[in-house]
Amino acid sequence: MTLLTLYALSALLGLFIALWRSPRLPRYNLLVVIAAVPQLGSLLQIDVPGMFLVSAAGLAIWCLSNRAIPGVLVVGAGALMNLAAMALYGGRMPITADVLAALGQLAEPGTHLAGSKDVVVASSPLWLLSDWLIVMSEPFVLVVSPGDILVVLGILLWLILSPHEERQPEMLTVHATPMPVEPFARLIPGQSARPALTRLALLAAANPAFAERLLQDPLAAAAAHPHYHVQLDAHDRATLHAIRARARTVGEFLGELADVVDGK
């Protein structure tokens, strides 16, 4: 149960860091849950035939889908090392009898160690990937593999280096900014010497999205309005080009447009 306790403490520590930094969250995390099922079964001495391949496939897809997130590929490399060693023993991690003897424990090859995913072997062709690194000894015995070290390192890299959740770019937030009403309060259709520009100003005041399009390309916006086609003459087009050349924001553009139609 020492391994389960360590997993629980690691999860709590990771949760604390995640709440503190709010790192970018990976996608398709259900695949990780599916990949963990055979591991939990091994801890409880329950073998699920064929689930080892499902675990490997789920983990591989998850890593590829989240490869842009810092630490994920390191986690995938560590998990791949573990899976390579476990593939030779039906999904269980080999641990040699010599490693157990160094801890003062004796077990026959083929023994499934209670409370762990390990199976005792006399030797293994991939012993370097097996559980042989003694991290803690009596009374709390913990033996890990190089792959386990990489998995923990990858999780730490994700928690520390992963960027915060992305926010919308600043230029997109202009749509949520209330447009100033005062410059347009005095605009009355039919009483302006520039009726086409007056209509444009009123439409922009009522629709911030249309105002943004005016800033980007006033002639195209005027011609492509979904409900009102504004007919511009050469003087109107020249005026819009001049305002567009000076204005940097929607507010500046509409402020100058209001001055023009008001005769200033």
C-alpha positions in Angstrom: 0.0 0.0 0.0 3.0 2.3 0.2 2.8 2.8 -3.6 -0.9 3.8 -3.4 -0.1 6.2 -0.6 2.7 7.8 -2.6 0.3 8.1 -5.6 -2.3 9.8 -3.4 0.3 12.3 -2.0 1.6 13.0 -5.5 -1.9 13.7 -6.7 -2.6 16.1 -3.9 0.7 17.9 -4.5 -0.1 18.2 -8.2 -3.6 19.5 -7.4 -2.2 22.1 -5.2 0.3 23.3 -7.8 -2.3 23.2 -10.5 -4.7 25.4 -8.5 -1.8 27.8 -7.8 -0.6 28.2 -11.4 -3.7 27.1 -13.4 -1.6 25.4 -16.2 -3.0 24.6 -19.6 -5.1 21.5 -19.3 -4.5 18.5 -21.6 -7.3 17.2 -23.8 -9.0 13.8 -24.0 -8.2 12.9 -20.3 -10.7 10.1 -20.5 -7.9 8.2 -22.4 -5.7 8.5 -19.3 -8.4 7.0 -17.1 -8.8 4.1 -19.6 -5.0 3.6 -19.6 -5.0 3.5 -15.8 -7.5 0.6 -15.5 -5.0 -2.2 -16.0 -2.6 -0.6 -13.5 -5.3 -0.4 -10.9 -6.3 -4.0 -11.7 -2.7 -5.1 -11.1 -2.6 -3.4 -7.8 -5.7 -5.3 -6.7 -4.3 -8.5 -8.2 -7.0 -8.5 -11.0 -5.7 -9.3 -14.4 -7.9 -8.1 -17.4 -6.9 -10.0 -20.6 -6.2 -7.7 -23.5 -6.5 -4.5 -21.5 -2.7 -4.0 -21.6 -3.0 -3.2 -25.3 -5.9 -0.9 -24.7 -3.9 0.9 -22.1 -0.9 1.3 -24.4 -3.1 2.6 -27.3 -5.0 5.0 -25.1 -1.8 6.5 -23.6 -0.2 6.8 -27.0 -3.2 8.7 -28.5 -3.4 11.0 -25.4 0.3 11.9 -25.7 0.1 12.6 -29.4 -3.0 14.7 -29.0 -1.3 16.8 -26.3 2.3 16.9 -27.5 2.4 20.7 -27.7 2.0 20.9 -23.9 5.3 21.0 -22.0 6.0 17.7 -20.2 3.5 15.5 -22.0 6.1 13.9 -24.3 8.4 13.3 -21.3 5.4 11.5 -19.6 4.9 9.6 -22.8 8.5 8.5 -23.0 8.5 7.3 -19.3 5.2 5.4 -19.8 6.6 3.9 -23.0 9.6 2.6 -21.2 7.4 1.0 -18.5 5.1 -0.5 -21.1 8.0 -2.0 -23.0 9.2 -3.8 -19.8 5.7 -4.9 -18.8 4.8 -6.2 -22.3 7.0 -9.3 -21.7 5.1 -10.2 -18.5 1.5 -9.8 -19.4 1.2 -6.2 -18.3 3.1 -6.6 -15.0 6.3 -4.8 -14.1 9.2 -7.1 -13.6 11.3 -6.9 -10.5 14.3 -9.2 -10.0 14.7 -11.5 -7.0 18.1 -9.8 -6.4 16.5 -6.4 -5.9 14.1 -7.9 -3.4 17.0 -9.7 -1.7 18.8 -6.3 -1.3 15.7 -5.2 0.7 15.8 -8.3 2.8 12.8 -9.9 1.1 12.7 -13.3 -0.5 10.2 -14.3 -3.2 10.1 -17.0 -5.8 10.1 -16.0 -9.5 6.6 -15.8 -10.8 5.2 -14.3 -7.5 2.9 -11.4 -7.8 3.7 -8.9 -5.1 0.7 -7.8 -3.1 -0.2 -4.1 -3.3 1.9 -3.5 -6.4 1.9 -4.1 -10.1 5.2 -6.1 -9.9 6.0 -9.7 -10.7 9.2 -11.4 -9.4 11.6 -12.6 -12.1 15.0 -14.2 -12.0 16.2 -11.9 -14.7 14.8 -9.9 -17.6 16.2 -8.9 -21.0 14.9 -5.4 -20.3 16.0 -5.3 -16.6 17.2 -1.7 -17.0 13.6 -0.6 -17.6 12.2 -2.7 -14.7 11.7 -1.7 -11.1 15.2 -1.6 -9.7 15.8 1.9 -8.3 15.3 1.8 -4.5 13.9 5.1 -3.5 12.7 4.2 0.0 13.6 1.2 2.2 12.1 -0.2 5.4 9.7 0.5 6.9 8.3 2.1 3.8 9.6 0.2 0.8 9.4 1.9 -2.6 11.2 0.6 -5.7 10.6 2.4 -9.0 11.7 2.2 -12.6 13.5 4.8 -14.8 10.2 5.2 -16.6 8.5 6.2 -13.3 11.1 8.9 -12.8 10.4 10.3 -16.3 6.7 10.3 -15.7 7.1 12.3 -12.4 9.5 14.7 -14.2 7.1 15.2 -17.0 4.2 16.0 -14.7 6.4 18.6 -12.8 7.4 20.2 -16.2 3.8 20.4 -17.1 2.8 22.0 -13.8 5.7 24.5 -13.8 6.3 25.3 -17.5 2.9 25.0 -19.0 1.5 28.4 -20.0 -1.7 29.7 -18.4 -5.0 29.1 -20.2 -5.0 31.4 -23.3 -7.2 34.4 -23.3 -8.8 36.1 -26.2 -6.5 38.5 -28.1 -7.0 42.1 -27.1 -8.2 43.1 -30.5 -11.2 40.8 -30.2 -12.4 42.3 -27.0 -13.3 45.5 -28.7 -16.7 43.9 -29.6 -17.6 43.9 -25.9 -16.7 47.5 -25.4 -19.8 49.8 -25.2 -19.6 52.4 -28.0 -19.9 56.0 -26.9 -23.4 57.3 -27.5 -23.0 61.0 -27.1 -21.3 61.7 -30.5 -24.3 60.2 -32.2 -27.1 61.6 -30.1 -27.3 64.7 -32.4 -27.4 62.7 -35.7 -30.9 62.8 -37.2 -31.4 61.2 -40.7 -32.5 63.8 -43.3 -30.9 66.8 -41.6 -27.2 66.2 -42.6 -25.4 67.4 -45.7 -23.8 63.9 -45.8 -26.7 61.5 -45.5 -24.8 58.4 -46.6 -22.1 58.9 -43.9 -24.9 59.7 -41.4 -26.5 56.4 -42.1 -23.1 54.6 -41.7 -22.5 56.4 -38.3 -26.0 55.4 -37.0 -25.5 51.8 -38.1 -22.1 51.6 -36.5 -23.5 53.1 -33.2 -26.1 50.4 -33.1 -23.8 47.5 -34.1 -20.2 47.3 -32.6 -19.4 44.4 -35.0 -20.2 46.6 -38.0 -18.2 49.4 -36.5 -15.2 47.1 -36.3 -15.6 46.2 -40.0 -15.8 49.9 -40.8 -12.4 50.4 -39.2 -10.9 47.5 -41.1 -12.3 48.3 -44.6 -15.0 51.1 -44.6 -15.9 50.8 -48.3 -16.4 47.1 -48.2 -18.4 47.3 -44.9 -20.7 50.0 -46.4 -21.3 47.9 -49.5 -21.8 44.6 -47.7 -24.1 45.5 -44.8 -26.6 42.6 -44.5 -29.7 44.8 -44.2 -28.8 48.3 -45.5 -26.8 49.0 -48.6 -25.2 52.5 -48.3 -24.6 54.3 -51.6 -21.4 56.3 -51.3 -20.3 59.0 -53.7 -16.7 59.9 -54.5 -16.6 62.6 -51.8 -17.9 60.1 -49.2 -15.3 57.5 -50.2 -12.5 60.0 -50.0 -13.7 61.1 -46.6 -13.8 57.5 -45.3 -10.3 56.8 -46.7 -8.9 59.9 -44.9 -10.6 59.0 -41.6 -9.3 55.4 -41.9 -5.7 56.6 -42.4 -5.8 58.6 -39.2 -7.9 56.4 -36.9 -6.3 53.7 -34.9 -9.3 52.5 -32.9 -13.0 52.1 -33.5 -13.7 55.0 -31.1 -11.4 57.3 -33.0 -12.9 56.3 -36.3 -16.5 56.9 -35.3 -15.7 60.1 -33.4 -14.2 61.6 -36.6 -17.1 60.3 -38.6 -19.5 62.0 -36.3 -17.6 65.3 -36.6 -17.8 65.0 -40.4 -21.5 64.4 -40.6 -22.1 67.1 -38.0 -20.4 69.6 -40.3 -17.3 70.1 -38.2 
